[in-house]
Amino acid sequence: MAIKIYRIPSWDLAFECEPEELTMVLMDYARNDCHHARNLCLSGFDLSDIDLEGLDLSGTNFYRANLSNANLKSTRLSGTCFSHATLDGTDLCHARGIGEADFLGATMHHVRVYDQESKKTRTLVCDPMHISGLGLPVLVLDDMLAVGCYFMHITNWQEFIKEKKNDSSPWQNLWEELRKAFPLTDKFAEYYSNILLEQIPILRDGYSGHTMLRSDADVPANDETLTVIIKNDYKGPDGKSGEGLTVADVTCNAGMASNMHVSDIINLGETKTYSAKSNARMFFKLKGLSTGIIYQGGATSPHCSDNSATGYGVCGLDTYNATGNGSFTFHPGRHDYADWSHSDSYDGDSPDYGKDCDPG
């Protein structure tokens, strides 16, 4: 039975083929027909050993796909989803935008990356660790940090941030935000040297970086029990037609303190983090400044039950943790990867907008 590969979020048919021909047909489609493999839905497919070297994979969904031993050298990964994918043995040398891709829950044993400092290829020994809620997403790969398009050794970050001290971009305050997140350490780089460099043998034996971070750093609980991150990184099906967004509506329970306000602007390429000091529900609407398209989202982080969130299909809700303080990331315009009842898969389950949300 033929399988069909669609473009997201338009869901137009890109191509169809027999299952055993997928790898060959995909490479032919990307290299000869379109010269890219952007915005494709390849969730769950076996793409082991595929050769996509040098291609633009921006916005493509590889959720739960098998990319073992794939050649992804020199690819473009802005907004690419590798959530819960298998990347064992994959070659990511010279890949651009590693920090802009989603590796949440991915397995990355023996993945090869290029170390700009040593000018050598390195093989990772630990699965990735994500740090969210800092305005910019941070990806930790062994002793290297990836933030946005930058990817370098931990010990180089402090000097890098100092060089950006007069920059008007979010880089200006990133270093201090990182240090505030770990108040028990005097220097963020020194802390990570202890956790990630000296303890790599322990990590290699089966402990994730996230586990070591929680147990050894004793990170205090976050007072803000609900965090909504809006990443306006979708540039349309042609990769050129993205737009700025404005907050058209915010609906919260009475007494819920949220820093999201109507008329807030989220420029194309910008990430904004909103939080609320309450365990109640929060719903929001974002409106395209040019097209007027409305994207809806909602989230809750109750003490008595699991976290839930929805993007109503096209607000680009990432997978999220069902327990603990709720942190939810949205990419308006992209297809959702989770829903209200499923934190790591999408089945279309969503409550009515504003349901059980009493503004008082």
N, C-alpha and C positions, 0 to 999 in steps of 0.2 A: 504494500500500500504506500503510495507516494506521500511524502511529507511536504508541508508548505512552510516557507520562511517569509515572515512579514517584516515590513518596516514599521518602526515605532516613532511617534505615537499615532501615525495616520492609519496603521494597520493595512496599508496597501500591500499586495503580494509582490515580493521581490523575485522569488523563483520557487520552483518545486522540483523534487527529485526523489529517487528511491533512497531509502535509508542508508544503504551501503555505499551510495554515491555522494553522500553529503559533503564529505571533506573535499573531494575532487571538484564538485560543482561549485562549492563555496569559493575555493581558491580561484577557479576560472571566472566566476562572477566578480570577485574583488579585483583581480589583476587585469582582466581583459575587458569586462563590460563596464564597470563603474570606476575602476582604479581606486577604490576605497571599500571599506566594509563598515561604514557608519550606520548607527541607528537600526541595527538588525536585532530581531528577537531570536536568540540562539540558546535560550534557556533549556538546560537539561540534556543537551545533545552530547554525544561522544565525539569529540574533536581532537582526540589524542594524536600526537605527532603531526598536527597540521602546520603548514608553513605559511605564516602571514607576515613575514618580515617586511618592514618598511611601510606597512599599510596604516591608514587612518582608521582606528577602531572606535572613535569617539561616539559615545552614546549607545554603544552596542551592549546588549544584555546577555551575559554568559552565566546567569544565575544557575548554580548547581550543574554547570557543564563540566565535562571532563576534558581538560586541556593539558593532560600529562605530556611532558616532553615536547610541548608545542614550541615553535620558533616564533617568538614575538619580539625579536630584536628590532630596534629602531622604530617601533610602532608609536602611534599617537593614542594616548589613553584617557583623554579628557572626558570625564563623565562615564567612562566604561564601567560596567557592573560585573565584578568577579565574585559577588557575594556567594559564599558557600560552594564555590567552584573548587575543583581539584587542579592544582597547578604544579604538582610535583614534577621536578625536572625541567620546568619551563625556562626558556632563555629570555630574560627581560633586559639584556644589556642594551644600553643607549635608548631604552624606551623613554618617551617624553610624557610628562604629566602623570607620573606614578602617584604623586600625592593627590591628584584630582580624580583618581579611580577609587572604586569601592571594593575593598578586599575583605569586608566584614565576614568572618566565619570561614574564609578560604584556607585550604591547606597548601602550604608552600614549602615543602621539604625539598632541599637541594635545588632551589631556584637560583639561577645565575643573574647577577646584576653587575653593573660596571661601577667601580669606585673611582670617582674623578680625582680624589686625592692621591691615591697610589697608582692610578692609571692601570689598574689590573682588574680582571674579572674575579668576582667573589661569589661563593656559594653560601646561601642562607641556611642557617641551622634551626631557626625558630619560625613559628607561624606569626603573621603580622599582628600588631597591637594598635588599636585606634584610640586616640584621645579626642573627645568631642567636647563641645560647650565652650570653646575658647575663641569663637569668632571665625577661626580658620581650622579646618580639620587637620589633625596631625597623624601621620602614619609612621609607626616605628618598625623598622626591619632590622633585626639584630642590633648593631650599634650605629645605625644610620636613621636619620629622620627625613621624612618627605612631607613637605608642606606646599601645596599648590604645585607649581612647576619646578620647585627647588628640591634637590635630593643630595644630601651630603652627610658626612660623619658628624656625630653628636658634638664632638669637641670643637667643631668649626662654627656651630650655630651662634655662639655668643658674639664672636667677632663680626659675623654676618649681620646680626641684628644691630650692632653698633654702627655699622656702615649705613644702615637704613634709618638712622635716628632722625634725619631731616626729611624722610620720605612721608608723604601724606597718605600712603596706602596703609592697610591694616598691619603691615610688617612693623610699623613704628612701635606698637605696644605689645607685639606678640611675645617677646621674651619675658616681660614682666607678668603677662597673663599666665604664661606657663609656670613661672615661679610661684605665683599666688595659688595656683592649683595644687602645689605640693609644699605647703608652708613649713614642714618639718625639715626641709633641706635648705642649706645656705646657698648652694649653687646648683642650678638644675642640671648642668652638664656633669658635675661631680656625682650627683645622685644617680644619674643614668649610667655613669661609668660603673658604679657599684652594682646596680641591679642587672644591667644588660651585658656588661663586659666580664665581670668576675663570675657571674652566675650563669653564663651561657652553657656550661656543662650540665647544670641542673635543668635548664630549659630544654636542652637536647634530650633529656631523659623523660620528657613527657609533660612538663609543666608549661602552660602558655605564659606569654609575657604579661597578659592581663592578670593571671593568678598571682604572679610574683609582685606585680605592682600593688595589688590590694593587700597581700599578706605582709610584705616587707615595708612598704611605705606608710602603712596605717593611715591611708588617706581619709580625712574626716568626711562624714556624710554631707551631702550637698543640701543646704537649706531650701533651695529652689527645687521643688519636687516635680516640676513640669518644665521641660525645655523643648522649644520648637525651633529648628534650624531651617531657614529658607535659603536654598542655593539656586540662584537664578542663572543656571548654566546651560539651559536648553536653547539652541540656536536654530530651531526649526528643522524640518525634514531636509532642507537643502544646506544646512550648516551655516546659513547666512542671515536668516530671518528672525533672529531672536529679538526680544524687546524688553524694556523696563516694565516693572510691575508696581502697582500701588495697592495698599491695603484698603479694600472697599468695605469690609465689615469685620468686627470682632465681637463674638458673643461668648460671654463667660458667666459663671455663677456669681451671684451676689457676693461681694467681699473678696473676690479673686483679684489679686494684684498682678496685672500683666503689663509688660512694657511694650506690647504691640498696640499701635494706635491707628485709627482710620486716617488715611492720606499719607502714611509712611511710604517712602519710595525705596524700591529695591532695584537698583540699576542692573543692566545685563552684565553678567560676570561677577556680581556682588553676592556675598553671603552675609546674612543677618541672623543673629541669634536672639530669640525672644524667650523669656522665662516668666513663670508665675509661681508665687509662693502660696500654693494651694494644691489640694489633691482633687479639685473639682474638674469639670469638663471645660474645654476651650475649643471653640470653632472659629474659623476665619475664612474670608473670601479675598482672593487676590485678583486684580483686574489688569489685563494687558494695556499699556499706555497707548499703543497704536491700534491694536485690533479690537480691544474691548472684551476679549475672551475672559471668562470668569473661571478661576480655579478655586475649588473648595477643599478645605481640610479640617480635621478635627482630631483631638487627642484627649486622653485622660490618664492620670496616674494615681489611682485610688489606693489607700492603705489596705483595704479589705479584700481586694481582688486584683487580677492581673492588669497590666497596662494595656491600653488599646489605642489605636489610631486609624485614620482613614484619609485617603486622598481622593476618594470618589472616582477612582479609575485613572485620572490623568494629572494628578498633582505630584506624581513621582515620589510617593512615600517609600522610603527605604525600609528594609527589614529592621526590626528593633527588638530590644530585650523586653520580655514580657513581665519581668520582675524588677524590683529596685526602683530608684528614682527614674522617672520616665524621660527619655531623650529621643526625639523623633526628628528625622531629617526628610525634607521635601525638596523635590526638583520639579517645579511646576512646568507642565508641558510633556513630561515623560510618563510612561506607564508605571502604575504602582507595582511594587514588589511585595507588598503586605497589605492586610486589611484589618478591619476591626476585631475579627475573631482569630486571625492567623498572623502571628508576628514574623514568620519567616516564609510565607507563601501568599499568593494572591488568589482569592476565590470570589472577589467582588462583594464581600459582606460589608455593608456600611449602614449606620443609623441615619434617620432623617436629619438634615442639617439643623443643629441646635437642639436635638432631642434631649430631654431631661436636663436642660441647661437653663436654670432659672436666674435671669439677670437681676431679679429683685426690684 
